[in-house]
Amino acid sequence: MQTPAASPQPPAEPPTAVKATPVPAPALIGRIFGIVLVVLTLGGMYWTFTTSVLSSGYVGSHGDLSIGQCKVTYGSSKRSTERAPVSVNCHGVFRSSDGSVVDKSAQIHLSFGGANVESDAAEKVTTEKADKLAVNRSADGTLAITSAESAVNYLCGGFFFMLFFAYGAKCALTGSFPKKGIGPSASEADQLLPKSLKATWEWVFVIAGLGLVLAVLFRIGMAVFGLATLPFQ
């Protein structure tokens, strides 16, 4: 008894290749946005990091500011109809502790809502009419109250600016823009980053994120366990 031959099967069709979605071309507005963000954040990083170092008291000239006059800036208060002081700008003569530096046109800007030490200094020159403040002076003449709290606050700001610097650099290089539909998206922009710069960009982003987390944790620890004592405070 013969077994009927199996009917011939049609040849299997090769699997259809999945077409990759093309990455949108870089947008000019994305590049401009990135360049502007990079310039602004570079300025922000320079200001916050240098002020943090100056506030730490480990660089600069330590001495006293003999106050000549102060001008208070007021702002509106939500709790009262009276205008509340926001900041004070004082002019005077700075003399370093060793007498090697004398600045007759020195000035310092103090915020009432800033670090405790800075806010206390602002209260002294306005309420108590103090005629002298212990300060730290940088080489370019900038004065700051030596304070661990201020140093860490500015450090947090510096790493925060660094995060946006990394984002701005990515936009400038790839033409990515925050608004959907304009240029490549954030994930698509990763494919457009030059290989020679991608690793550097990733390291900048990691350092900024890790630095910000550590600075915030240190700031919280200072608030919980008390302010660190600085040698020149």
N, CA, C and O of each residue as an XYZ file, in Angstrom:
932
protein
N       0.849     -1.190      0.000
C       0.000      0.000      0.000
C       0.890      1.248      0.000
O       1.721      1.423      0.891
N       0.716      2.089     -0.978
C       1.559      3.269     -1.103
C       0.977      4.465     -0.336
O      -0.228      4.716     -0.339
N       1.894      5.189      0.319
C       1.477      6.402      1.069
C       1.411      7.569      0.104
O       2.372      7.808     -0.626
N       0.324      8.295      0.076
C       0.210      9.428     -0.851
C       1.306     10.445     -0.599
O       1.608     10.766      0.551
N       1.898     10.947     -1.658
C       2.985     11.935     -1.531
C       2.473     13.238     -0.949
O       1.380     13.702     -1.275
N       3.261     13.799     -0.111
C       2.875     15.073      0.511
C       2.843     16.170     -0.527
O       3.698     16.244     -1.410
N       1.849     17.015     -0.405
C       1.732     18.124     -1.353
C       2.897     19.084     -1.176
O       3.292     19.357     -0.043
N       3.452     19.600     -2.248
C       4.614     20.517     -2.135
C       4.250     21.802     -1.388
O       3.186     22.380     -1.608
N       5.149     22.238     -0.503
C       4.937     23.459      0.282
C       5.578     24.650     -0.427
O       6.660     24.523     -1.000
N       4.926     25.786     -0.391
C       5.521     26.981     -1.011
C       6.782     27.382     -0.266
O       6.853     27.219      0.952
N       7.757     27.892     -0.955
C       9.008     28.286     -0.278
C       8.758     29.382      0.754
O       7.993     30.320      0.533
N       9.424     29.226      1.873
C       9.252     30.206      2.961
C       9.797     31.557      2.537
O      10.880     31.665      1.963
N       9.016     32.580      2.837
C       9.451     33.939      2.488
C      10.437     34.456      3.529
O      10.244     34.229      4.723
N      11.467     35.131      3.109
C      12.435     35.678      4.076
C      11.762     36.732      4.957
O      10.909     37.485      4.487
N      12.152     36.786      6.252
C      11.538     37.773      7.155
C      11.767     39.203      6.663
O      12.839     39.567      6.178
N      10.714     39.981      6.813
C      10.799     41.375      6.379
C      11.696     42.170      7.319
O      11.487     42.170      8.533
N      12.653     42.819      6.781
C      13.577     43.606      7.597
C      12.864     44.821      8.178
O      12.136     45.527      7.480
N      13.091     45.054      9.491
C      12.479     46.202     10.162
C      13.269     47.452      9.795
O      14.468     47.547     10.056
N      12.594     48.377      9.203
C      13.258     49.606      8.790
C      13.477     50.523      9.987
O      12.545     50.806     10.740
N      14.695     50.978     10.155
C      15.025     51.890     11.254
C      14.434     53.268     10.984
O      14.497     53.789      9.870
N      13.864     53.836     12.028
C      13.296     55.176     11.894
C      14.425     56.190     11.790
O      15.287     56.235     12.668
N      14.443     56.988     10.759
C      15.536     57.960     10.615
C      15.509     59.003     11.725
O      14.447     59.458     12.150
N      16.681     59.362     12.172
C      16.795     60.374     13.221
C      16.603     61.751     12.594
O      17.240     62.066     11.589
N      15.722     62.580     13.182
C      15.508     63.928     12.614
C      16.802     64.723     12.541
O      17.703     64.543     13.360
N      16.882     65.583     11.575
C      18.065     66.420     11.402
C      18.173     67.419     12.559
O      17.157     67.831     13.118
N      19.399     67.809     12.918
C      19.570     68.802     13.981
C      18.820     70.096     13.664
O      18.824     70.568     12.527
N      18.186     70.653     14.673
C      17.435     71.901     14.502
C      18.332     73.084     14.869
O      19.055     73.048     15.864
N      18.271     74.114     14.060
C      19.095     75.303     14.312
C      18.733     75.934     15.646
O      19.608     76.382     16.387
N      17.433     75.966     15.949
C      17.005     76.572     17.217
C      17.520     75.755     18.393
O      17.785     76.296     19.467
N      17.663     74.434     18.183
C      18.213     73.590     19.229
C      19.671     73.909     19.501
O      20.099     73.953     20.654
N      20.440     74.134     18.429
C      21.853     74.486     18.596
C      21.999     75.842     19.288
O      22.830     76.005     20.182
N      21.187     76.810     18.867
C      21.241     78.143     19.490
C      20.860     78.058     20.962
O      21.511     78.659     21.816
N      19.794     77.303     21.256
C      19.357     77.109     22.638
C      20.476     76.494     23.474
O      20.722     76.922     24.602
N      21.155     75.486     22.918
C      22.233     74.829     23.640
C      23.403     75.750     23.898
O      23.975     75.739     24.989
N      23.772     76.558     22.897
C      24.900     77.480     23.053
C      24.606     78.521     24.136
O      25.460     78.822     24.970
N      23.385     79.066     24.111
C      23.000     80.053     25.131
C      23.035     79.424     26.523
O      23.517     80.037     27.476
N      22.522     78.197     26.634
C      22.497     77.516     27.928
C      23.906     77.219     28.422
O      24.181     77.326     29.617
N      24.795     76.849     27.515
C      26.184     76.577     27.894
C      26.855     77.846     28.419
O      27.548     77.811     29.435
N      26.648     78.962     27.727
C      27.271     80.223     28.156
C      26.752     80.646     29.531
O      27.532     81.047     30.396
N      25.443     80.556     29.730
C      24.851     80.961     31.011
C      25.312     80.061     32.153
O      25.640     80.545     33.237
N      25.337     78.761     31.912
C      25.717     77.832     32.976
C      27.212     77.903     33.282
O      27.622     77.679     34.422
N      28.028     78.213     32.275
C      29.453     78.412     32.546
C      29.664     79.591     33.503
O      30.466     79.526     34.435
N      28.910     80.676     33.238
C      28.973     81.817     34.144
C      28.477     81.461     35.535
O      29.057     81.878     36.538
N      27.397     80.685     35.586
C      26.851     80.264     36.883
C      27.811     79.375     37.645
O      27.960     79.519     38.859
N      28.473     78.446     36.941
C      29.437     77.567     37.600
C      30.629     78.349     38.127
O      31.102     78.103     39.236
N      31.111     79.291     37.327
C      32.257     80.097     37.765
C      31.912     80.878     39.027
O      32.694     80.907     39.977
N      30.741     81.508     39.035
C      30.343     82.318     40.193
C      30.135     81.458     41.438
O      30.644     81.797     42.507
N      29.395     80.350     41.322
C      29.072     79.535     42.497
C      30.292     78.810     43.055
O      30.486     78.772     44.270
N      31.117     78.233     42.180
C      32.269     77.489     42.670
C      33.320     78.413     43.283
O      33.891     78.095     44.326
N      33.582     79.561     42.640
C      34.570     80.493     43.207
C      34.068     81.096     44.522
O      34.849     81.280     45.456
N      32.771     81.405     44.600
C      32.215     81.944     45.847
C      32.233     80.891     46.942
O      32.459     81.209     48.109
N      31.994     79.635     46.571
C      32.044     78.541     47.545
C      33.440     78.414     48.147
O      33.593     78.259     49.359
N      34.459     78.483     47.282
C      35.840     78.380     47.765
C      36.184     79.573     48.651
O      36.840     79.418     49.681
N      35.742     80.761     48.250
C      36.013     81.959     49.038
C      35.306     81.895     50.386
O      35.882     82.272     51.406
N      34.056     81.417     50.398
C      33.296     81.320     51.640
C      33.862     80.262     52.582
O      33.642     80.322     53.792
N      34.585     79.299     52.032
C      35.159     78.250     52.873
C      36.265     78.793     53.773
O      36.543     78.230     54.832
N      36.890     79.879     53.350
C      37.931     80.487     54.172
C      39.318     79.935     53.953
O      40.260     80.365     54.617
N      39.473     78.985     53.030
C      40.776     78.359     52.817
C      41.617     79.074     51.763
O      42.781     78.730     51.563
N      41.042     80.056     51.096
C      41.809     80.873     50.149
C      41.485     82.337     50.428
O      40.501     82.642     51.103
N      42.302     83.231     49.916
C      42.037     84.654     50.080
C      42.728     85.239     51.293
O      43.497     84.566     51.979
N      42.439     86.503     51.543
C      43.025     87.232     52.669
C      41.957     87.448     53.730
O      40.869     87.944     53.438
N      42.277     87.073     54.959
C      41.334     87.222     56.064
C      41.596     88.529     56.802
O      42.745     88.893     57.049
N      40.530     89.225     57.147
C      40.686     90.491     57.839
C      39.352     91.090     58.227
O      38.366     90.372     58.390
N      39.319     92.404     58.374
C      38.113     93.109     58.819
C      37.714     94.174     57.811
O      38.562     94.808     57.183
N      36.415     94.359     57.670
C      35.861     95.439     56.856
C      35.342     96.517     57.789
O      34.370     96.305     58.514
N      35.992     97.675     57.769
C      35.501     98.819     58.542
C      34.430     99.509     57.707
O      34.721    100.079     56.656
N      33.195     99.454     58.180
C      32.049     99.887     57.380
C      31.907    101.401     57.397
O      31.922    102.033     58.453
N      31.768    101.967     56.207
C      31.532    103.390     56.075
C      30.052    103.694     55.938
O      29.518    104.535     56.662
N      29.381    103.011     55.007
C      27.949    103.197     54.817
C      27.331    101.919     54.243
O      28.006    101.122     53.592
N      26.053    101.749     54.496
C      25.317    100.583     54.014
C      23.996    101.031     53.385
O      23.375    101.991     53.841
N      23.579    100.330     52.342
C      22.306    100.605     51.690
C      21.472     99.335     51.696
O      21.901     98.291     51.204
N      20.273     99.438     52.261
C      19.386     98.284     52.398
C      18.394     98.247     51.245
O      17.823     99.272     50.874
N      18.194     97.065     50.682
C      17.185     96.854     49.637
C      15.985     96.162     50.267
O      16.128     95.144     50.944
N      14.792     96.726     50.037
C      13.567     96.178     50.632
C      12.720     95.493     49.570
O      12.796     95.807     48.382
N      11.906     94.539     50.041
C      10.971     93.838     49.176
C       9.638     93.677     49.875
O       9.544     93.879     51.086
N       8.614     93.320     49.135
C       7.285     93.150     49.711
C       7.232     91.883     50.541
O       7.895     90.896     50.219
N       6.452     91.905     51.602
C       6.289     90.755     52.477
C       4.863     90.236     52.386
O       3.911     91.017     52.387
N       4.714     88.897     52.306
C       3.378     88.292     52.213
C       2.671     88.272     53.560
O       1.442     88.228     53.614
N       3.438     88.304     54.649
C       2.840     88.210     55.978
C       2.476     89.566     56.563
O       1.706     89.654     57.519
N       3.031     90.617     55.984
C       2.793     91.940     56.562
C       2.730     92.976     55.449
O       3.242     92.778     54.347
N       2.086     94.079     55.780
C       2.010     95.172     54.810
C       3.320     95.965     54.767
O       3.562     96.726     53.831
N       4.171     95.775     55.800
C       5.442     96.474     55.829
C       6.439     95.816     54.873
O       6.414     94.604     54.658
N       7.295     96.629     54.318
C       8.325     96.112     53.418
C       9.452     95.498     54.240
O       9.936     96.096     55.202
N       9.864     94.286     53.842
C      10.896     93.568     54.583
C      12.248     93.740     53.907
O      12.321     93.783     52.679
N      13.332     93.841     54.697
C      14.659     93.959     54.093
C      15.057     92.660     53.395
O      14.869     91.574     53.945
N      15.598     92.768     52.204
C      16.005     91.597     51.416
C      17.525     91.438     51.434
O      18.040     90.337     51.626
N      18.227     92.534     51.234
C      19.689     92.486     51.217
C      20.243     93.844     51.617
O      19.520     94.838     51.687
N      21.547     93.861     51.877
C      22.212     95.105     52.239
C      23.583     95.117     51.578
O      24.276     94.100     51.535
N      23.957     96.263     51.074
C      25.254     96.434     50.407
C      26.070     97.454     51.208
O      25.654     98.600     51.376
N      27.218     97.028     51.692
C      28.031     97.894     52.548
C      29.368     98.224     51.890
O      29.997     97.372     51.263
N      29.788     99.489     52.051
C      31.068     99.961     51.544
C      31.956    100.337     52.725
O      31.470    100.748     53.779
N      33.253    100.190     52.532
C      34.174    100.551     53.601
C      35.606    100.247     53.234
O      35.954    100.157     52.057
N      36.438    100.089     54.255
C      37.868     99.822     54.078
C      38.185     98.428     54.611
O      37.885     98.103     55.760
N      38.795     97.616     53.756
C      39.220     96.276     54.183
C      40.699     96.302     54.532
O      41.513     96.878     53.810
N      41.032     95.670     55.650
C      42.432     95.532     56.055
C      42.652     94.080     56.476
O      41.968     93.567     57.362
N      43.611     93.433     55.832
C      43.894     92.034     56.158
C      44.494     91.913     57.553
O      45.013     92.884     58.103
N      44.417     90.710     58.120
C      44.897     90.485     59.486
C      46.385     90.771     59.637
O      46.828     91.239     60.686
N      47.165     90.487     58.577
C      48.607     90.737     58.654
C      48.994     92.120     58.152
O      50.177     92.464     58.150
N      48.016     92.925     57.724
C      48.266     94.280     57.277
C      48.852     94.400     55.885
O      49.205     95.498     55.454
N      48.962     93.275     55.166
C      49.592     93.325     53.837
C      48.628     93.795     52.748
O      49.065     94.233     51.684
N      47.328     93.709     53.002
C      46.326     94.099     52.004
C      45.410     95.151     52.601
O      44.816     94.935     53.657
N      45.291     96.298     51.925
C      44.377     97.358     52.332
C      43.575     97.781     51.105
O      44.146     98.201     50.099
N      42.260     97.669     51.189
C      41.369     98.039     50.087
C      40.420     99.124     50.596
O      39.523     98.852     51.394
N      40.630    100.362     50.124
C      39.819    101.475     50.605
C      38.472    101.591     49.902
O      37.635    102.396     50.309
N      38.250    100.808     48.864
C      36.965    100.849     48.159
C      36.281     99.478     48.206
O      35.643     99.060     47.240
N      36.420     98.802     49.318
C      35.839     97.464     49.464
C      34.332     97.546     49.671
O      33.819     98.518     50.224
N      33.635     96.510     49.220
C      32.193     96.429     49.447
C      31.779     94.963     49.558
O      32.444     94.071     49.031
N      30.675     94.740     50.249
C      30.161     93.383     50.426
C      28.649     93.397     50.319
O      27.990     94.320     50.799
N      28.103     92.371     49.689
C      26.650     92.229     49.523
C      26.191     91.096     50.426
O      26.683     89.973     50.319
N      25.249     91.389     51.315
C      24.751     90.402     52.274
C      23.253     90.201     52.085
O      22.506     91.163     51.905
N      22.825     88.952     52.128
C      21.410     88.616     51.964
C      20.808     88.223     53.305
O      21.416     87.480     54.076
N      19.607     88.728     53.576
C      18.917     88.381     54.818
C      18.359     86.955     54.759
O      18.131     86.339     55.800
N      18.141     86.434     53.567
C      17.588     85.096     53.437
C      18.624     84.059     53.078
O      18.268     82.944     52.699
N      19.893     84.390     53.186
C      20.948     83.463     52.820
C      21.321     82.542     53.964
O      20.474     82.161     54.773
N      22.600     82.187     54.025
C      23.082     81.334     55.100
C      22.942     82.053     56.442
O      22.860     83.281     56.489
N      22.913     81.277     57.541
C      22.711     81.865     58.859
C      23.775     82.896     59.193
O      23.468     83.969     59.712
N      25.034     82.565     58.894
C      26.126     83.486     59.214
C      26.006     84.769     58.400
O      26.214     85.861     58.928
N      25.668     84.640     57.109
C      25.515     85.812     56.251
C      24.319     86.654     56.688
O      24.392     87.883     56.719
N      23.221     85.984     57.025
C      22.025     86.701     57.478
C      22.284     87.407     58.811
O      21.800     88.516     59.036
N      23.056     86.750     59.702
C      23.406     87.378     60.985
C      24.255     88.624     60.761
O      24.084     89.624     61.459
N      25.163     88.572     59.799
C      25.994     89.739     59.498
C      25.148     90.881     58.957
O      25.384     92.046     59.278
N      24.150     90.536     58.124
C      23.251     91.562     57.595
C      22.460     92.220     58.724
O      22.222     93.428     58.703
N      22.055     91.419     59.707
C      21.336     91.968     60.862
C      22.242     92.872     61.696
O      21.793     93.895     62.213
N      23.498     92.501     61.826
C      24.425     93.290     62.638
C      24.621     94.691     62.074
O      24.614     95.672     62.819
N      24.796     94.785     60.755
C      25.098     96.098     60.165
C      23.846     96.959     60.026
O      23.955     98.175     59.873
N      22.667     96.357     60.077
C      21.437     97.142     59.947
C      20.779     97.410     61.289
O      20.422     98.549     61.589
N      20.617     96.376     62.094
C      19.933     96.525     63.383
C      20.875     97.002     64.480
O      20.578     97.952     65.205
N      22.024     96.323     64.591
C      22.970     96.653     65.654
C      23.951     97.763     65.247
O      24.742     98.234     66.065
N      23.889     98.172     63.979
C      24.766     99.226     63.465
C      26.250     98.919     63.711
O      27.027     99.795     64.089
N      26.616     97.671     63.490
C      28.020     97.277     63.669
C      28.889     98.023     62.667
O      28.499     98.217     61.516
N      30.078     98.444     63.118
C      30.969     99.209     62.248
C      32.125     98.368     61.714
O      33.004     98.890     61.028
N      32.132     97.046     62.026
C      33.218     96.188     61.555
C      32.704     94.763     61.383
O      31.915     94.268     62.187
N      33.175     94.108     60.300
C      32.813     92.722     60.022
C      34.062     91.922     59.705
O      34.963     92.416     59.026
N      34.123     90.688     60.191
C      35.205     89.775     59.831
C      34.854     89.150     58.485
O      33.813     88.507     58.347
N      35.720     89.339     57.498
C      35.433     88.874     56.143
C      36.661     88.195     55.534
O      37.747     88.188     56.113
N      36.451     87.631     54.355
C      37.521     87.022     53.572
C      37.526     87.684     52.203
O      36.466     87.868     51.606
N      38.702     88.045     51.694
C      38.818     88.782     50.435
C      39.579     87.968     49.394
O      40.653     87.432     49.667
N      38.999     87.885     48.188
C      39.670     87.185     47.091
C      40.647     88.134     46.406
O      40.692     89.324     46.720
N      41.429     87.601     45.465
C      42.431     88.414     44.772
C      41.801     89.521     43.936
O      42.427     90.558     43.718
N      40.555     89.315     43.459
C      39.906     90.343     42.640
C      39.098     91.339     43.461
O      38.417     92.195     42.897
N      39.165     91.239     44.798
C      38.503     92.207     45.664
C      37.136     91.790     46.177
O      36.508     92.548     46.915
N      36.657     90.609     45.810
C      35.359     90.145     46.286
C      35.451     89.771     47.760
O      36.383     89.085     48.181
N      34.469     90.230     48.542
C      34.427     89.928     49.967
C      33.311     88.925     50.262
O      32.268     88.925     49.608
N      33.550     88.078     51.253
C      32.540     87.098     51.654
C      32.687     86.804     53.136
O      33.785     86.851     53.692
N      31.554     86.501     53.768
C      31.562     86.050     55.150
C      31.988     84.591     55.155
O      31.424     83.780     54.422
N      32.990     84.243     55.983
C      33.448     82.860     56.035
C      32.396     82.001     56.712
O      32.059     82.211     57.877
N      31.874     81.018     55.957
C      30.776     80.206     56.474
C      30.739     78.861     55.770
O      30.708     78.801     54.541
N      30.743     77.776     56.549
C      30.626     76.436     55.969
C      29.279     76.281     55.287
O      29.176     75.641     54.240
N      28.242     76.870     55.882
C      26.893     76.777     55.314
C      26.842     77.438     53.939
O      26.291     76.872     52.995
N      27.413     78.631     53.829
C      27.428     79.322     52.540
C      28.235     78.539     51.510
O      27.836     78.431     50.351
N      29.380     77.991     51.940
C      30.238     77.242     51.021
C      29.494     76.055     50.423
O      29.587     75.804     49.221
N      28.757     75.326     51.252
C      28.027     74.153     50.756
C      26.833     74.580     49.914
O      26.524     73.931     48.915
N      26.163     75.649     50.294
C      25.030     76.139     49.494
C      25.476     76.489     48.072
O      24.831     76.102     47.098
N      26.577     77.221     47.967
C      27.083     77.582     46.637
C      27.592     76.348     45.882
O      27.511     76.289     44.655
N      28.113     75.373     46.617
C      28.573     74.137     45.984
C      27.397     73.385     45.348
O      27.513     72.860     44.241
N      26.265     73.339     46.061
C      25.053     72.728     45.492
C      24.648     73.445     44.204
O      24.299     72.808     43.211
N      24.700     74.769     44.235
C      24.347     75.539     43.050
C      25.296     75.278     41.891
O      24.873     75.240     40.736
N      26.579     75.098     42.194
C      27.558     74.843     41.147
C      27.304     73.534     40.417
O      27.372     73.481     39.189
N      27.013     72.478     41.168
C      26.727     71.188     40.536
C      25.386     71.204     39.811
O      25.207     70.509     38.811
N      24.449     71.995     40.314
C      23.160     72.142     39.624
C      23.368     72.799     38.260
O      22.794     72.364     37.262
N      24.184     73.837     38.223
C      24.518     74.486     36.949
C      25.247     73.516     36.023
O      25.054     73.557     34.808
N      26.085     72.642     36.590
C      26.833     71.696     35.772
C      25.900     70.710     35.062
O      26.153     70.326     33.920
N      24.824     70.301     35.738
C      23.843     69.418     35.099
C      23.244     70.077     33.860
O      23.130     69.449     32.807
N      22.865     71.343     33.994
C      22.278     72.048     32.855
C      23.341     72.364     31.799
O      23.026     72.480     30.615
N      24.599     72.502     32.230
C      25.677     72.685     31.266
C      25.802     71.449     30.370
O      25.963     71.569     29.156
N      25.725     70.261     30.980
C      25.807     69.018     30.203
C      24.636     68.909     29.234
O      24.806     68.491     28.089
N      23.442     69.289     29.699
C      22.272     69.235     28.823
C      22.404     70.239     27.678
O      22.081     69.925     26.532
N      22.880     71.444     27.990
C      23.053     72.467     26.961
C      24.095     72.070     25.932
O      23.931     72.338     24.741
N      25.175     71.429     26.388
C      26.206     70.979     25.456
C      25.649     69.933     24.495
O      25.994     69.912     23.313
N      24.789     69.070     25.015
C      24.166     68.044     24.164
C      23.274     68.684     23.111
O      23.279     68.273     21.951
N      22.511     69.688     23.517
C      21.641     70.391     22.559
C      22.469     71.114     21.499
O      22.117     71.106     20.320
N      23.577     71.742     21.924
C      24.416     72.482     20.981
C      25.064     71.552     19.958
O      25.226     71.922     18.795
N      25.430     70.354     20.386
C      26.116     69.417     19.496
C      25.166     68.682     18.552
O      25.534     68.358     17.423
N      23.926     68.418     19.026
C      23.004     67.576     18.248
C      21.804     68.328     17.693
O      21.057     67.776     16.885
N      21.598     69.588     18.110
C      20.437     70.336     17.638
C      19.143     69.906     18.275
O      18.066     70.191     17.751
N      19.232     69.211     19.418
C      18.016     68.794     20.133
C      17.375     69.999     20.805
O      18.064     70.931     21.221
N      16.032     69.970     20.909
C      15.291     71.081     21.516
C      14.238     70.497     22.457
O      13.661     69.452     22.155
N      13.975     71.153     23.596
C      13.037     70.579     24.572
C      11.632     70.339     24.025
O      10.958     69.411     24.473
N      11.174     71.141     23.076
C       9.819     70.974     22.558
C       9.750     69.802     21.585
O      10.583     69.676     20.688
N       8.748     68.950     21.773
C       8.591     67.761     20.935
C       8.297     68.162     19.487
O       7.509     69.072     19.229
N       8.940     67.471     18.559
C       8.711     67.719     17.145
C       9.715     68.662     16.514
O       9.700     68.872     15.301
N      10.588     69.232     17.331
C      11.628     70.123     16.803
C      12.977     69.458     17.018
O      13.444     69.340     18.150
N      13.601     69.025     15.929
C      14.895     68.372     16.025
C      14.787     67.001     16.674
O      13.682     66.542     16.964
N      15.916     66.341     16.905
C      15.903     65.019     17.544
C      15.506     65.098     19.008
O      15.769     66.094     19.682
N      14.866     64.032     19.496
C      14.509     63.974     20.906
C      15.757     63.722     21.737
O      16.847     63.547     21.191
N      15.600     63.703     23.068
C      16.755     63.501     23.946
C      17.400     62.141     23.703
O      18.626     62.031     23.686
N      16.573     61.090     23.512
C      17.126     59.757     23.266
C      17.752     59.665     21.877
O      18.782     59.014     21.704
N      17.139     60.307     20.892
C      17.694     60.300     19.544
C      18.994     61.090     19.461
O      19.869     60.785     18.651
N      19.107     62.116     20.315
C      20.314     62.934     20.307
C      21.540     62.132     20.732
O      22.662     62.456     20.341
N      21.331     61.080     21.536
C      22.459     60.239     21.947
C      23.149     59.606     20.743
O      24.362     59.399     20.749
N      22.362     59.301     19.709
C      22.935     58.674     18.514
C      23.749     59.673     17.684
O      24.592     59.274     16.880
N      23.496     60.964     17.880
C      24.174     61.983     17.091
C      25.420     62.532     17.765
O      26.206     63.244     17.141
N      25.603     62.199     19.055
C      26.788     62.699     19.742
C      28.047     62.077     19.146
O      28.099     60.861     18.965
N      29.050     62.875     18.840
C      30.310     62.322     18.339
C      30.909     61.347     19.350
O      30.901     61.610     20.552
N      31.430     60.215     18.854
C      31.964     59.195     19.757
C      33.089     59.748     20.622
O      33.242     59.352     21.777
N      33.871     60.657     20.068
C      34.992     61.221     20.825
C      34.536     62.081     21.997
O      35.289     62.280     22.950
N      33.297     62.596     21.934
C      32.785     63.475     22.994
C      31.744     62.804     23.870
O      31.428     63.306     24.949
N      31.207     61.676     23.423
C      30.122     61.042     24.170
C      30.572     60.603     25.559
O      29.865     60.828     26.542
N      31.750     59.974     25.643
C      32.252     59.519     26.939
C      32.503     60.706     27.871
O      32.198     60.635     29.061
N      33.057     61.797     27.332
C      33.307     62.993     28.142
C      32.001     63.580     28.649
O      31.894     63.963     29.814
N      31.001     63.650     27.762
C      29.694     64.182     28.164
C      29.091     63.346     29.277
O      28.537     63.891     30.231
N      29.192     62.022     29.165
C      28.627     61.136     30.184
C      29.316     61.339     31.526
O      28.663     61.327     32.569
N      30.638     61.524     31.504
C      31.359     61.745     32.748
C      30.979     63.070     33.393
O      30.838     63.146     34.613
N      30.813     64.111     32.590
C      30.382     65.408     33.135
C      29.013     65.275     33.786
O      28.785     65.813     34.870
N      28.098     64.560     33.129
C      26.754     64.372     33.665
C      26.790     63.578     34.972
O      26.087     63.921     35.922
N      27.612     62.510     35.027
C      27.714     61.690     36.234
C      28.326     62.485     37.381
O      27.833     62.431     38.507
N      29.406     63.228     37.096
C      30.056     64.027     38.145
C      29.104     65.084     38.689
O      29.051     65.316     39.897
N      28.346     65.728     37.789
C      27.396     66.760     38.230
C      26.302     66.157     39.109
O      25.983     66.697     40.168
N      25.731     65.042     38.668
C      24.664     64.411     39.439
C      25.142     63.895     40.776
O      24.496     64.118     41.800
N      26.282     63.197     40.776
C      26.817     62.655     42.026
C      27.251     63.776     42.962
O      27.024     63.706     44.170
N      27.878     64.811     42.402
C      28.307     65.931     43.227
C      27.135     66.650     43.879
O      27.207     67.035     45.046
N      26.050     66.830     43.118
C      24.872     67.497     43.666
C      24.252     66.679     44.793
O      23.865     67.231     45.823
N      24.156     65.360     44.598
C      23.573     64.494     45.636
C      24.417     64.548     46.911
O      23.876     64.689     48.007
N      25.735     64.437     46.770
C      26.613     64.457     47.943
C      26.573     65.814     48.652
O      26.567     65.879     49.881
N      26.547     66.903     47.860
C      26.501     68.234     48.462
C      25.190     68.448     49.221
O      25.185     69.022     50.310
N      24.083     67.986     48.643
C      22.784     68.117     49.315
C      22.754     67.286     50.596
O      22.259     67.743     51.626
N      23.288     66.054     50.528
C      23.322     65.204     51.722
C      24.194     65.823     52.811
O      23.851     65.771     53.992
N      25.322     66.410     52.410
C      26.194     67.063     53.382
C      25.513     68.271     53.998
O      25.651     68.541     55.191
N      24.762     69.006     53.151
C      24.028     70.183     53.652
C      22.957     69.761     54.641
O      22.754     70.428     55.655
N      22.261     68.650     54.357
C      21.243     68.137     55.287
C      21.908     67.691     56.586
O      21.385     67.936     57.673
N      23.070     67.030     56.469
C      23.783     66.602     57.667
C      24.214     67.777     58.529
O      24.186     67.693     59.757
N      24.615     68.877     57.887
C      24.983     70.069     58.643
C      23.785     70.626     59.395
O      23.913     71.077     60.533
N      22.601     70.593     58.747
C      21.397     71.119     59.387
C      20.961     70.245     60.564
O      20.446     70.747     61.564
N      21.174     68.932     60.433
C      20.717     68.011     61.471
C      21.692     67.966     62.657
O      21.273     67.990     63.814
N      22.989     67.901     62.359
C      23.994     67.706     63.403
C      24.720     68.981     63.790
O      25.595     68.952     64.656
N      24.375     70.103     63.164
C      25.021     71.364     63.503
C      26.018     71.783     62.454
O      26.545     70.949     61.718
N      26.278     73.073     62.383
C      27.202     73.606     61.379
C      28.637     73.237     61.697
O      29.060     73.223     62.853
N      29.372     72.938     60.635
C      30.803     72.648     60.801
C      31.529     73.935     61.169
O      31.179     75.016     60.694
N      32.528     73.809     62.006
C      33.298     74.973     62.435
C      34.474     75.172     61.499
O      35.266     74.253     61.292
N      34.597     76.360     60.933
C      35.697     76.662     60.046
C      36.808     77.366     60.817
O      36.531     78.091     61.773
N      38.071     77.161     60.413
C      39.185     77.743     61.162
C      39.195     79.252     61.204
O      39.746     79.832     62.139
N      38.586     79.926     60.195
C      38.631     81.382     60.139
C      37.278     82.011     60.420
O      37.091     83.208     60.204
N      36.326     81.207     60.904
C      34.971     81.744     61.121
C      34.869     82.420     62.466
O      33.807     82.930     62.822
